[in-house]
Amino acid sequence: MAEPQRARPKPTPETQHFWDGTKAGELRLQRCDACAHVYFPPRPFCTSCASRKVSVFKASGKGFLYSYVINHRPAAPGFTPPYAIAVVELAEGPRMMSNIIDCPQTPEALELDMKLEVAFQKLDDAITLPVFRPAKG
Amino acid sequence: MRRNQVAVVGAAETTELGVIPNMSQLQLHADAALNAIADAGLKLCDIDGFATAVETPQQVCHYLGIKPTWVDGTSVGGCSFMLHVRHAAAAIEAGLCKTVLITHAESGKSMIGKQPRFTAPDSLNGQFEAPFGVYGPPSMFPIPVLRFMKTYGITHEQLAMVAVVQREWAAKNPRAMMKEPITIADVLNSRMIAYPFRLLQCCLVTDGGGALILTSADRAKDFPSKPVYIMGTGESVETPMVSQMGTFNSSRAFKVAGPLAFKEAGIAHGDVDHLMIYDAFAHLPLFGLGDLGFMPYEETGSFIADGNTRPGGKLPINTNGGGLSYMHSGMYGMYALQESVRQMRGIAPAQVPNAKISVCHGVGGMFAASGTIVFTNER
């Protein structure tokens, strides 16, 4: 029997640019052309002023650890516990859920507010996930 | 909405609570409904309004043989029943129906006749949370806790005391699932579930249900039980994605719903004799105390750790033992409402002496939704 698979995102027309971005090694956010509000998750209008004129841009990929849990049980399919489920606050403002790599999954190593930078984890030919690692320097 | 125009005249839980392997989820709805009908001295044909969550109104109405002129299928998680109470009170006041039955039931443990929860891979949750290993409420609901603790200086011991105090209340309740006393050390040494939370800081998983019957306050005096009036109500939603909450230092849905209910009731915090704050996990009473404006967030941990919410304390909270020790079938809001009604009727197993005002505050999803009801036994 095949190993249980990690949950795999299925893009919609509104989110395709985000998943195209991660595949190309870019973390893409959206900014409102009218009021400059930056937001996530993707949608083709501004959640602040309702304008439909919005642009996709490449984010810096920098952020900090806003909060997390270290999940022990039950573990999601495709994950080996314990593993951290993190919320990262991006330099551009929005927050996103992710995982922290290249770092022990312990309360001692995972310090709130630690600086992070984006990395990309290929799931398959179509989907690459944005994950984060402790920032260098 | 005008205060005290609608009252609870029937309230009951399922005959059994806990592990009920001989009943489907739909039959648990019926068991709770029939118990509430009997409590109110009514017949099923007297019910002309109906509300429920997860199961559809048509499903439960057909099963029970009810022919409603008003239904509400609001399904926003565990606080759906608070919203049903609010909507039912408005419907009764507007003359859309006279006698509303609200049911909840969940075969949360035995999983009989219950659809498993499913996150579609093309939903926003499916794309932007599920791939990172969230798997059920214990992996999601505690995600804000570490930020909340850091911001306000809340300690692990204070969060452990939430479970300790609620077990003290549960010990007084014959129907509580867990009654053995526990200590802070017991909590902090229990099995790790999702750091920082351990087993005893996570809700139970049980089977059960409950039902309420509401009618106009003018009719309420003709019923067998002491009427429990709806004094104030509030509701709101924020986001189905815990990662997208505006902040982890509070809940926006709580901060909208709670103050709305207080304002409508025309009460101050010092007027509250009894408080229920839906405790799926140990941090919720702290968020609730802060978001409802009882005290600054920094004081919520010490307020509970110092014993203010335990039996004999100045603000009794979660007097049935809560979702941590009483029962938690998955959508606990109905059981919080049942305990508020018992306290207002004066028949709770751990009765708060002379309680006249009870606030019942619920959460849906992972801080996704909220509903608050202020009850009183004086018109």
Interface residues (C-beta under 8 A of the other chain):
Chain A: R6 A7 R8 P9 K10 P11 T12 T15 W19 F40 P41 Y66 S67 Y68 V69 I70 N71 H72 R73 P74 A75 A76 P77 G78 F79 P82 Y83 I85 A86 V87 R95 M96 M97 S98 N99 P107 L112 L123 L129
Chain B: T119 A120 P121 D122 L124 G126 Q127 F128 E129 A130 P131 F132 G133 V134 Y135 G136 P138 S139 M140 P142 I143 P144 V145 L146 R147 K150 R191 M192 I193 A194 Y195 P196 F197 M241 V242 S243 Q244 F248
